[in-house]
Amino acid sequence: MNFSNVRDMFSRPEDDGRVRASWESFLSNGDASADSLRGLVEDSWKRCIGANVDPSIRQAASPLAGPDVSILKYQLRDLLEASKPVMVLARDFLSETGTVMVLTDQKGIVLEVEGDGSTMGPAEKVHLLPGASWDEAQCGTNAIGTAISLGQPVQIHSEEHFCEGIKRWTCSAAVIRDPVHGQILGVIDVSGLSRNYSRHSLSMVVATANRIESFLAKKELQFRIRLMDRSTTQLSASDGAGAILIDRHGFPIKLNENAPSLLTSLGCRIDLNNPDRIEGISTGAEPVACKDALPDWLRSEWVEPIFDNGERVGSVVRVPNRQSKFRVSKPQSITHGVADVKATFPGAKGSSPELQQAIDKATQLAKSRVPILLLGETGVGKEVFAQGIHSLSRYCDGPFIALNCGGLSRELLASELFGHVEGAFTGSRRGGVAGKIEAADGGTLFLDELGEMPLDLQPHFLRVLEDGQIYRLGDTKPRQVRFRLIAATNRDLRQEVAEGRFRIDLFYRVSVTSIRIPALRDRQGDIRELTKSFIRQLCEQHEVEEKIFDPKALEMLEQYSWPGNVRELRNTIEGLVLTVPGDVICHHDLPPEFLSDSHGADDSRDDVSVANLSGLAKSEFEQICKVLRETSGNATLAAKQLGIAKSTLYLKLKKYSLDESMDSWRST
């Protein structure tokens, strides 16, 4: 502790009257020179004046919204895990003491509050609750904010607080530091109404902070052991390259024998005894978080993430030996047109920059084991991307198993995912059956429409991802599985989390990294190439002579908004291949909706007038109406009967203005 004497360490209730007089004098003329005022308190008051803190406030600012608190807690899960044992104990050992224990992040935002139930009410009145910030520049002098400002344990009693509404409280706080690198990670605080003042609360929080730091040190050691185990090959020096092992926080922890001389030639020196953090290296799935933040000597393609069981445990920087033929392995650049795109990423068709950006990212991530979340509208080709990632991954020799989570009942989806043993339910298959997860062992599992997975199934699937074990329905014996997960959705999963329909822990597990696949209307330059490819493929499939589009027909295809994306383009071309008798598809052979769309129809194509429907659109409209009547407006059953995802059905209901008619079908 950095105190000049013991007197500065603790508050003294007997001085409350003199401290109050000093506070009033300080606010009036900036002078608080009374002997009863501790130096650290006076210094804090001066910082509060400099930050324009209002001394009349009676509580902290309104806390963050629930979803934002959940995201913050997930980001600080290591700190919360380390603090959980003492926070659980606080419920009991602070009972009837009139005090609560508070855990905050490094900025003073409250994460957890535990302790005497009778004190929870007063604590909530001053916003001593999750999501509220107790930063000194917002709430004035208080143990949490002042401990962060000073970087040392602090006790603030009653009148020593800068703001009027908090002067009823006595608080003791100590910072929690990263045990390896020393940065402040958070604060542990014990607070109570001033009548419950105790000098011992300061020593309690210091001991608690030390205990949390010891837990964090143990966990960090485990991470480093995993990192060392997974980086043996990357540290090898057979090609003369230098290798720098980077922990998950961006600090170098090991150099191979070639690294020092190569770094010197680049004008860089790394001292492992007192290392500086290397800025710009991500802690997520992507190797580099910000290329502009990297130091001048470091190129982004030299950075490779290290994963263990799908979790990023660190990175390795491979510095090439300029005297050798060493080249850092990286995905082939997608910059030389369609031929390169096809060679690098199977199944991708198109050369637009929007598509190539998505392909670049997919190609880069294919070599890792981390889950990938594919984002995009219905019909953009998410499964094509998933298959391309699989074919370029280390799991390419294993199976590719796909399952659409939409349009299935909860029971059927559970059986499809997890499988079942004989007798698990009525109608279960004799001998049992493996589910899609088990079938994907050694390969890739692709889950489409992930956002439609029922909420009560999500924790079971999360457990599979975390433990690598699966239980068939009705079974008590776990089965080991190892697979690469690729998920897809056209929903905003963050919004689903905020509205309670998707678990935040599963969201962060499946979206370690994401790829947004552009809609077809955003890459219209690819339509001609896609059209030619589908013509060749479909004419061969249906054993008809290959056809061609006349120039005006191609122009109309390019002007169409394609609400159904690539899937709609393929289905349209298939219909034309089967119905146009000649070798040339002319513009007048196209469905009527293409003509209206090419003359300036709204790209969104919402609220379509039923009277103007014709061709494929009219047929689709009539089929949806028929199925909705048969299912009495049950969207799940209707989607299943139509063979589409429920979310796709809702889009079509809106398109044809049928969403307002659902209630009438349900009542018939």
Buried (B, 14 or more C-beta within 10 A) or exposed (E): EEBEEEEEBBBBBEBBEBBBBBBEBBBEEEEBEBEBBBEBBBBBBEBBBEEEBEBEBBBBBEBBEEBEBBBBBEEBEBBBEBBBEBBEEBBEEBEEBBBBBBBBBBBBBBBBBBBBEEBBEBBBEBBBBBBBBBBBBBBBBBBBBBBBBBEBBBBBBBBBBBBBBBBBBBBBBBBBBBBBBEEBBBBBBBBBBBEBBBBEBBBBBBEBBBBBBEBBBEBBEEBBEBBBEBBEEBBEEEEBBBBBBBBBBBBBBBBBEBBBEBBEEBEBEBEEEEBEBBEBBBBEBBBBBEEEEBEEEBBBBBBBBBBBEBBBBBBBBBBBBEEEEBEBEBBEEBEEEBEBBBEBBBBBBBBBEBBBBBBBBBBBBBBBBBBBBBBBBBBBBBBBBBBBBBBBBEBBEBBBBBBBBBBBEEEEBBBBBBBBBEEBEEEBEEEBBBBBBBBBBEBBBBBBBBBBBBEEBBEBBBEBBEEBEBBBBBBEEEBEBBBBBBBBBBBEBBEBBBEEBBBBBBBBBBBBBBBBBBBBBBBBBBBBBBBBBBBEBBBEEEEEEEBEBBEEBBBBBBBBBBBBBBBBBBBBBBBBBEEBEEEEBEBEBBBBBBBBBBEEBEEEBEEBEEEEBEBBBBEBBEEBBEBBEEBEBBBBBBBBBBEBBBBBBBBBBBBBBBBEBBEEBEEE
